[in-house]
Each structure stands twice: as C-alpha cells, then as structure tokens.
Amino acid sequence: MSIKINKNRCPQNHPCPAIRFCPTGALTQKGFSAPEVDNSKCIDCGRCLRVCAFGVFSKN
C-alpha cells in the first residue's frame, strides 16, 4: 500500500499538522504548499489519515 495525497482537499495555507505525527519522516512540506509523501519511507501506519481534518490523505 501507499499513501495518496489529494492536493485539492488541502487548504495549503498552514503548516501541515500530519507531518509532526509521521514516525518515519515520510511527509514533507515546502512553505505552505500541499504536503508530499516519500513512499520509500512510509510504513502505512495511517497516522496522517487520522490527524488530517480535511481528508487529504488516503491509502491506495
């Protein structure tokens, strides 16, 4: 599995709160743009799915 990011659902005007909950550092964000996921680091723990109030993250 891998985490998919729906950039259309992300408000992109604040620091992504899910980044600090990612245990492997797979999530990154440049400025206030939509977050990006490095699937080679992602362990599919699902923390980002639970933390994001906008439903930006989903599992493939």
C-alpha positions in Angstrom: 0.0 0.0 0.0 0.9 3.6 -0.3 -0.4 6.9 0.9 -2.0 9.2 -1.7 -2.4 12.9 -1.2 -5.4 14.8 -2.6 -4.0 18.3 -3.1 -7.4 19.7 -3.9 -8.6 19.0 -0.4 -5.6 20.6 1.3 -6.1 24.3 2.3 -2.4 24.9 1.7 -2.3 28.0 4.0 -0.8 26.5 7.1 1.8 24.1 8.3 0.5 20.5 7.8 -0.2 19.0 11.3 0.3 15.5 10.0 4.0 16.0 9.4 4.9 16.0 13.1 2.9 12.8 13.6 4.8 10.8 10.9 7.1 8.4 12.7 9.4 7.9 9.7 9.7 11.5 8.3 7.9 10.4 5.1 5.8 13.6 5.0 7.4 16.9 4.0 6.1 20.3 3.1 7.7 23.2 1.3 6.3 26.5 2.7 2.6 26.3 2.9 2.1 24.1 -0.2 0.4 20.7 -0.1 2.4 18.0 1.8 4.3 15.4 -0.1 4.9 11.7 0.8 8.1 9.7 0.2 6.6 6.2 -0.2 10.0 4.7 0.2 10.0 5.9 3.9 6.2 5.4 4.5 5.3 2.4 6.7 1.5 2.8 6.2 0.8 3.4 9.8 -2.2 5.6 9.0 -1.4 8.4 11.5 -1.6 11.1 8.8 -5.1 9.8 7.8 -6.3 10.1 11.4 -4.7 13.6 12.1 -5.9 15.4 9.0 -9.3 17.0 9.4 -9.6 17.7 5.7 -9.3 14.1 4.4 -6.2 14.9 2.3 -4.6 11.5 2.9 -5.9 8.2 1.7 -4.5 4.7 1.2 -4.1 3.2 -2.2 
